[in-house]
Amino acid sequence: MSFLKGIEPDTFLSTYQEWHAFLLGFSEVLCPWPPRHKTMSDHLAAQVRDEHHYYMLGRAAGILAWLTICCVIVALFT
């Protein structure tokens, strides 16, 4: 586990910018509309750019949420 050396879990999603980037990525995947990259305000675009790893983590969480929703639907109706 040496690749995790130096990582502090208490800094994970510890600022509003990180949460905002995460939630933007999550909601862009979970919502069926196209991403707003081209229509974002400069402030939102800067948050996504500065915290891009949290944005991508949010997109991955959105994909997992869709997969979970699909599994629940299949389990309920089969």
Number of C-alpha atoms within 10 A of each C-alpha: 4 5 6 7 7 7 9 8 8 7 8 11 14 10 9 10 17 20 18 19 27 26 20 22 24 23 16 18 21 17 11 8 9 8 14 11 11 7 9 12 10 9 9 16 17 14 20 23 13 14 17 17 15 25 24 18 16 24 22 16 19 21 15 15 15 15 12 12 12 12 11 11 11 10 9 8 6 5
